[in-house]
Amino acid sequence: MKKSTMYLLPLLAIALFSHEASSQKVGSTSMQFLKVMPVARATAMGDAYSVLASGADAVFWNPGGVAHTESSEISLTYTKWFVDTKQGALSYAASVDGFGSIGLQLQFVDYGEIPEALWTSPYKDDIEFPGLTGRTFRPYAYVAGLTYAKQLTDKFATGLTVKYAHESLYDGEAHTATTSQGDTVEVDTWANGLMFDFGLQYETGYRTIRIAASVQNFGANVVYAKEGNSIPLALRVGIAADLIGHNALFSSSEDNRVGLAFDLFQPNDYAQQAHVGMEYEYSKIFAVRGGYKFNYDTEGLTAGVGFQHQSGLMKLAIDYSFGKMNTLLGDVHRISLGVKF
């Protein structure tokens, strides 16, 4: 118990910091792409995934879930975000006898091609869009991370991720800029930073009730040009259980499973938010999922489906999720492919 408490103390300290930081203004953090989460199963359930995250998928949601990796897993997710933004995510997890489990992650964000406009360009009546230079640029971002997780007891697992994030808002190079006062300065159009995720998962021992917590993106401010900005630090606390299924709360079934999950989410640049999700699974082959995200400006209803197929020692899973945005932004689509060896 003392060992478990030692791991809980850093989490509680960071959680208090996160709560204090929540008083910041909306949209005050940089690297907003870190909020765009991969894994179609998770997003179909309204992002209520801190408890359910396991194996290769867990590197993005809760490092503690990586400890549940049985052998080796690979997960790939493609996200079609709003406008022209696209995200690709790749993760790998493996169990190492006598050591624990390790995980790797790589994410890449393509913001699409954007026309260049300069406020210094002269205004002309015969130009339909004044300020445009005729050139384009392509912003991008990426994350690379390493996770270590371990099952401390038969009920308690914890994990830690260290990751490096880079975001280019222009073309990845330094540029000479003119300030509003007429001064000339050289500025970087990109920023990078080192950050950490910490997470734990706990099985209560009563039926299928499990709880979890994770802190994401804990790190120093990043600097674009001359200004320093904080990154989107976030705390997730969740609970999940099966309502129908093996050892479930209400009804026992070997072929049918209905699971319910709830996450309380506290970012440092917005008020507290809540995620709820439900999953129906038939015979570990087919699943239907739905969820809702509360207290969001543009997001809300989510849904998705999933299929699994076992072939010898290899299990293949494919999942799809849909996220409802407002009419101006359109909808979000994700597809994930997972392989367990």
Secondary structure as the mmCIF struct_conf table of DSSP 4:
data_model
#
loop_
_struct_conf.conf_type_id
_struct_conf.id
_struct_conf.beg_label_comp_id
_struct_conf.beg_label_asym_id
_struct_conf.beg_label_seq_id
_struct_conf.end_label_comp_id
_struct_conf.end_label_asym_id
_struct_conf.end_label_seq_id
HELX_RH_AL_P HELX_RH_AL_P1 LYS A 2 ALA A 21
TURN_TY1_P TURN_TY1_P1 SER A 22 SER A 23
BEND BEND1 GLN A 24 GLN A 24
HELX_LH_PP_P HELX_LH_PP_P1 LYS A 25 LYS A 25
TURN_TY1_P TURN_TY1_P2 VAL A 26 GLY A 27
BEND BEND2 SER A 30 SER A 30
HELX_RH_3T_P HELX_RH_3T_P1 GLN A 32 LYS A 35
BEND BEND3 VAL A 36 VAL A 36
HELX_RH_AL_P HELX_RH_AL_P2 ALA A 40 ALA A 44
TURN_TY1_P TURN_TY1_P3 MET A 45 ASP A 47
TURN_TY1_P TURN_TY1_P4 SER A 50 LEU A 52
HELX_RH_3T_P HELX_RH_3T_P2 GLY A 55 ASP A 57
HELX_RH_AL_P HELX_RH_AL_P3 ALA A 58 TRP A 61
HELX_RH_3T_P HELX_RH_3T_P3 PRO A 63 HIS A 68
BEND BEND4 SER A 71 SER A 71
STRN STRN1 SER A 72 LYS A 80
BEND BEND5 PHE A 82 PHE A 82
TURN_TY1_P TURN_TY1_P5 VAL A 83 ASP A 84
STRN STRN2 LYS A 86 VAL A 96
TURN_TY1_P TURN_TY1_P6 ASP A 97 PHE A 99
STRN STRN3 GLY A 100 ASP A 110
STRN STRN4 ILE A 114 ALA A 117
TURN_TY1_P TURN_TY1_P7 TRP A 119 THR A 120
BEND BEND6 SER A 121 SER A 121
HELX_LH_PP_P HELX_LH_PP_P2 PRO A 122 TYR A 123
TURN_TY1_P TURN_TY1_P8 ASP A 125 ASP A 126
BEND BEND7 GLU A 128 PHE A 129
TURN_TY1_P TURN_TY1_P9 PRO A 130 GLY A 131
STRN STRN5 LEU A 132 PHE A 137
STRN STRN6 TYR A 140 GLN A 151
BEND BEND8 THR A 153 LYS A 155
STRN STRN7 PHE A 156 SER A 168
BEND BEND9 LEU A 169 GLU A 173
STRN STRN8 ALA A 174 THR A 178
TURN_TY1_P TURN_TY1_P10 SER A 180 GLN A 181
BEND BEND10 GLY A 182 GLY A 182
STRN STRN9 THR A 184 ASP A 188
BEND BEND11 THR A 189 THR A 189
STRN STRN10 TRP A 190 GLU A 203
BEND BEND12 GLY A 205 TYR A 206
TURN_TY1_P TURN_TY1_P11 ARG A 207 THR A 208
STRN STRN11 ARG A 210 GLY A 219
STRN STRN12 VAL A 222 TYR A 224
TURN_TY1_P TURN_TY1_P12 ALA A 225 LYS A 226
STRN STRN13 GLU A 227 ASN A 229
STRN STRN14 ALA A 234 ILE A 244
BEND BEND13 GLY A 245 GLY A 245
TURN_TY1_P TURN_TY1_P13 HIS A 246 ASN A 247
BEND BEND14 LEU A 249 PHE A 250
STRN STRN15 SER A 251 SER A 251
BEND BEND15 GLU A 254 ASP A 255
STRN STRN16 ASN A 256 PRO A 267
TURN_TY1_P TURN_TY1_P14 ASN A 268 ASP A 269
BEND BEND16 TYR A 270 TYR A 270
STRN STRN17 GLN A 273 TYR A 282
TURN_TY1_P TURN_TY1_P15 SER A 283 ILE A 285
STRN STRN18 PHE A 286 PHE A 294
BEND BEND17 ASN A 295 ASN A 295
BEND BEND18 ASP A 297 THR A 298
STRN STRN19 LEU A 301 SER A 311
TURN_TY1_P TURN_TY1_P16 GLY A 312 LEU A 313
STRN STRN20 MET A 314 GLY A 323
TURN_TY1_P TURN_TY1_P17 THR A 327 LEU A 329
STRN STRN21 VAL A 332 LYS A 340
#
